[in-house]
C-alpha cells in the first residue's frame, strides 16, 4: 500500500541509487529450505501455495490505495500462469469491470507465512512507462493495526519510467511514505527486463538486509524503540504483482503501446 507522498518522495530522489558492483557477504547462513516454488508444471499457479488479491481493492481502498488502474483477475491464465518453467504475471490492455487494464497479484497468505529467514525470488521484470512491478511482503494478521503500523517490506520495486533502477524499502508507523521517512535505497541495474536477477531479503529479530544478486543494496536495523519503528516480529507473507499506473507508477502516464508486459519468476525459496 504505497502512498501519494511516498511516490512524490521517490520521484524527487528521496532515495539513494547505488552502483551495485562490490560483493557483500551474506550476513546469516540459512540452510534449511522451509518453502519453495520452482514452477515445474504448466497451467494456473499451484493453489496450495498461491491465492490472489482480487479486483480494484474496493470498497476498502479503491485503486489499492494508490489510484492504480488495473483490475486484478484470478484463476485466469491470461494474467497469471506457469509455462516453460516460469510463473508469468501478465499486464494487459483490456477492459474489465470498469478498468482499462488487467493484471494479477499473487499472494502466499495463509499458505506461506514467515517470521524471520531469507526470502529469495529470481525474476525478470516488465518494461515500459506505467509499469509498476513489485516483490514484497505484508503482515498476515495486521496485529499492530492497519498500514503502516503493522509494517511493509518491499524486496524489489521498479517503475517503468526508471527502467534501470530497482528499489528496496521498509515502511513502519515511524518510517513511511506518508511522512517521507520511509527507509529506501535503490540500485542502478540496467537490463532488469531482459535478464533474471535474484532479489533477496535476510530478516532477523535485529536487522534486515536486502540484496540483488548477492550484493547488499539496503539495510534496516531494529533500534529497540518499539513497534512504531519495528513491527517485524510477526509473520509476513509474499506478494508478486504488476500494477499499472498509480500515484507513483503512473506519474508520467501509461504508454499503451507497450502492452502486454510480463514479469517472469523462475523460482521462490525461503530459508530459515
C-alpha positions as CSV (number, residue, x, y, z in Angstrom):
1,X,0.0,0.0,0.0
2,X,2.2,2.8,-1.3
3,X,1.0,6.3,-0.9
4,X,1.0,9.7,-2.7
5,X,3.7,11.2,-0.5
6,X,5.8,8.1,-0.9
7,X,5.5,8.5,-4.7
8,X,6.5,12.1,-4.6
9,X,9.4,11.4,-2.2
10,X,10.8,8.7,-4.5
11,X,10.3,10.9,-7.6
12,X,12.2,13.7,-6.0
13,X,15.0,11.3,-5.3
14,X,14.4,10.8,-1.6
15,X,16.3,7.6,-2.3
16,X,19.9,6.7,-2.8
17,X,20.8,5.0,-6.0
18,X,23.8,2.7,-5.6
19,X,26.2,1.3,-8.1
20,X,25.9,-2.4,-7.1
21,X,29.4,-3.6,-8.1
22,X,31.1,-4.8,-4.9
23,X,30.0,-8.1,-3.4
24,X,28.6,-8.1,0.0
25,X,28.9,-11.1,2.3
26,X,25.6,-12.8,3.3
27,X,25.1,-12.0,6.9
28,X,23.5,-15.2,8.1
29,X,23.8,-18.7,6.7
30,X,20.3,-20.0,6.3
31,X,20.5,-23.7,5.3
32,X,17.0,-25.1,5.9
33,X,14.7,-24.7,3.0
34,X,11.2,-24.3,4.5
35,X,9.1,-23.3,1.5
36,X,9.8,-23.2,-2.2
37,X,8.1,-22.9,-5.6
38,X,10.1,-24.0,-8.6
39,X,7.2,-23.7,-11.2
40,X,7.9,-27.1,-12.7
41,X,4.4,-27.6,-14.1
42,X,2.0,-25.9,-16.5
43,X,-1.2,-24.0,-16.1
44,X,-2.7,-22.0,-13.2
45,X,-0.4,-21.3,-10.3
46,X,-0.5,-24.0,-7.6
47,X,-3.5,-23.2,-5.4
48,X,-1.9,-24.9,-2.4
49,X,0.8,-22.2,-2.5
50,X,-0.8,-19.1,-4.1
51,X,-4.0,-17.1,-3.7
52,X,-5.0,-13.8,-5.4
53,X,-5.8,-10.3,-4.3
54,X,-8.8,-9.5,-6.5
55,X,-10.4,-6.6,-8.3
56,X,-9.6,-3.0,-7.6
57,X,-9.4,-3.1,-3.9
58,X,-12.8,-1.5,-3.4
59,X,-14.7,-0.8,-1.2
60,X,-11.8,-0.5,1.3
61,X,-9.0,1.2,-0.7
62,X,-10.0,1.6,-4.3
63,X,-7.1,1.5,-6.7
64,X,-5.4,-0.4,-3.9
65,X,-4.8,2.9,-2.1
66,X,-2.6,4.3,-4.9
67,X,-5.1,5.1,-7.7
68,X,-3.8,2.2,-9.7
69,X,-5.6,1.5,-13.0
70,X,-5.6,-2.3,-13.2
71,X,-8.2,-4.9,-12.4
72,X,-6.6,-7.9,-10.7
73,X,-8.0,-11.1,-12.0
74,X,-7.9,-14.6,-10.5
75,X,-7.8,-18.1,-11.9
76,X,-7.3,-16.6,-15.4
77,X,-4.3,-17.8,-17.4
78,X,-4.2,-14.6,-19.5
79,X,-2.9,-12.8,-16.4
80,X,-1.2,-15.5,-14.3
81,X,0.1,-18.9,-15.5
82,X,3.0,-21.2,-15.3
83,X,4.8,-22.2,-18.5
84,X,8.3,-23.1,-19.6
85,X,9.4,-23.4,-16.0
86,X,8.3,-19.8,-15.1
87,X,5.5,-18.1,-13.4
88,X,4.2,-15.5,-15.8
89,X,2.3,-12.4,-14.5
90,X,1.0,-10.5,-17.4
91,X,-0.4,-7.0,-17.5
92,X,-2.8,-6.5,-20.5
93,X,-4.6,-3.6,-22.0
94,X,-8.3,-4.7,-22.0
95,X,-11.5,-3.5,-20.4
96,X,-12.7,-5.4,-17.4
97,X,-15.2,-4.3,-14.7
98,X,-14.7,-0.6,-15.4
99,X,-10.9,-0.8,-15.6
100,X,-8.9,-0.4,-18.8
101,X,-6.1,-2.9,-17.8
102,X,-5.9,-6.3,-16.3
103,X,-3.1,-7.9,-14.3
104,X,-2.6,-10.3,-11.3
105,X,-1.4,-10.0,-7.7
106,X,-0.4,-13.4,-6.3
107,X,-0.1,-13.9,-2.5
108,X,1.1,-16.7,-0.2
109,X,-1.1,-15.5,2.7
110,X,-2.0,-18.4,5.0
111,X,-0.1,-20.7,2.6
112,X,3.4,-19.3,3.1
113,X,3.8,-17.0,6.2
114,X,7.2,-16.5,7.9
115,X,8.8,-14.7,10.8
116,X,12.5,-14.2,10.0
117,X,14.6,-16.0,7.4
118,X,15.9,-15.5,3.9
119,X,13.4,-15.0,1.1
120,X,14.8,-15.2,-2.5
121,X,12.9,-14.6,-5.7
122,X,14.6,-15.0,-9.1
123,X,12.7,-12.8,-11.6
124,X,12.8,-10.7,-14.7
125,X,10.6,-7.6,-14.6
126,X,8.5,-5.9,-17.2
127,X,9.4,-2.7,-19.1
128,X,7.5,0.4,-20.2
129,X,6.1,3.6,-18.9
130,X,3.3,2.9,-16.5
131,X,4.5,-0.5,-15.3
132,X,5.0,-0.9,-11.5
133,X,6.1,-4.4,-10.7
134,X,6.9,-5.5,-7.1
135,X,8.1,-8.3,-5.0
136,X,7.1,-7.5,-1.4
137,X,5.7,-8.6,1.9
138,X,2.8,-7.7,4.1
139,X,1.7,-8.8,7.6
140,X,-0.6,-11.8,7.6
141,X,-2.7,-10.7,10.6
142,X,-2.1,-7.0,10.9
143,X,-1.7,-7.4,14.7
144,X,-0.4,-3.8,15.3
145,X,-3.1,-2.2,13.2
146,X,-3.6,-1.0,9.6
147,X,-1.0,0.3,7.2
148,X,1.7,1.4,8.0
149,X,1.5,0.4,11.7
150,X,2.0,-3.3,11.1
151,X,4.7,-2.7,8.5
152,X,5.5,-3.4,4.9
153,X,8.7,-4.9,3.3
154,X,9.4,-4.1,-0.3
155,X,12.1,-6.5,-1.5
156,X,12.0,-5.1,-5.1
157,X,10.1,-2.3,-6.8
158,X,10.5,-0.7,-10.1
159,X,8.6,2.0,-12.1
160,X,8.8,1.9,-15.9
161,X,10.0,5.5,-16.3
162,X,13.1,4.5,-14.2
163,X,13.9,1.4,-16.3
164,X,17.4,1.0,-15.0
165,X,16.6,1.2,-11.2
166,X,15.2,-1.1,-8.6
167,X,14.4,-0.2,-5.1
168,X,14.2,-1.9,-1.7
169,X,12.1,-0.2,1.0
170,X,10.7,-0.6,4.6
171,X,7.6,1.1,5.9
172,X,6.5,1.3,9.5
173,X,4.5,3.8,11.6
174,X,7.6,5.8,12.4
175,X,9.2,5.4,8.9
176,X,6.8,5.6,6.0
177,X,5.9,7.4,2.8
178,X,3.1,9.4,4.3
179,X,5.6,11.4,6.3
180,X,8.5,11.0,3.9
181,X,10.6,8.9,6.4
182,X,10.5,5.5,4.6
183,X,13.8,3.6,4.6
184,X,14.6,3.1,1.0
185,X,17.6,2.7,-1.2
186,X,17.9,1.8,-4.9
187,X,20.4,0.2,-7.2
188,X,21.3,1.1,-10.8
189,X,20.6,-2.1,-12.7
190,X,20.3,-1.9,-16.5
191,X,18.7,-4.8,-18.2
192,X,16.3,-5.8,-15.4
193,X,13.7,-6.5,-18.1
194,X,16.0,-8.7,-20.2
195,X,17.8,-10.7,-17.6
196,X,16.9,-12.6,-14.5
197,X,18.2,-11.3,-11.1
198,X,17.9,-12.8,-7.6
199,X,16.1,-10.4,-5.2
200,X,16.6,-11.4,-1.6
201,X,15.7,-10.3,1.9
202,X,17.5,-11.5,5.1
203,X,15.4,-10.8,8.1
204,X,16.3,-11.4,11.8
205,X,14.9,-10.1,15.0
206,X,17.5,-7.3,14.9
207,X,18.0,-6.3,11.3
208,X,17.0,-6.6,7.6
209,X,19.4,-6.8,4.7
210,X,18.3,-6.5,1.1
211,X,20.3,-8.0,-1.8
212,X,20.3,-8.1,-5.6
213,X,22.4,-11.0,-6.9
214,X,24.1,-11.3,-3.6
215,X,25.1,-7.7,-3.3
216,X,23.7,-5.6,-0.4
217,X,21.6,-2.7,-1.5
218,X,19.8,-1.7,1.7
219,X,19.6,-2.5,5.4
220,X,17.3,-1.6,8.2
221,X,18.1,-2.1,11.9
222,X,15.8,-2.6,14.9
223,X,16.5,0.4,17.1
224,X,14.7,-1.2,20.0
225,X,12.3,1.8,20.5
226,X,9.2,-0.3,20.0
227,X,6.7,-1.4,17.4
228,X,6.3,2.0,15.8
229,X,9.8,1.6,14.4
230,X,10.0,-2.2,14.3
231,X,6.7,-4.2,13.9
232,X,8.6,-7.0,12.3
233,X,8.2,-9.7,15.0
234,X,5.1,-11.1,13.4
235,X,4.5,-13.4,10.4
236,X,4.5,-11.8,6.9
237,X,3.6,-13.3,3.5
238,X,4.9,-12.7,0.0
239,X,3.2,-10.8,-2.8
240,X,4.1,-10.8,-6.5
241,X,2.4,-8.3,-8.9
242,X,2.4,-5.9,-11.7
243,X,0.4,-2.7,-11.0
244,X,-0.5,-0.3,-13.9
245,X,-0.3,3.4,-13.4
246,X,-1.0,4.8,-9.9
247,X,0.4,7.7,-8.0
248,X,4.0,6.5,-8.4
249,X,4.0,4.1,-11.3
250,X,1.8,6.4,-13.4
251,X,3.4,9.7,-12.6
252,X,4.2,10.2,-16.3
253,X,1.2,8.4,-17.6
254,X,0.9,4.9,-19.2
255,X,2.3,4.0,-22.6
256,X,-0.4,1.8,-24.1
257,X,1.9,0.7,-26.9
258,X,4.0,-1.4,-24.6
259,X,1.3,-4.0,-23.7
260,X,1.2,-6.8,-22.9
261,X,4.0,-6.8,-20.4
262,X,5.2,-9.7,-18.3
263,X,7.1,-10.4,-15.1
264,X,8.7,-13.9,-15.2
265,X,9.5,-15.6,-11.9
266,X,11.9,-18.6,-12.1
267,X,11.7,-19.6,-8.5
268,X,10.8,-18.6,-4.9
269,X,12.8,-20.0,-2.0
270,X,12.5,-19.4,1.7
271,X,15.2,-20.5,4.2
272,X,15.3,-20.4,8.0
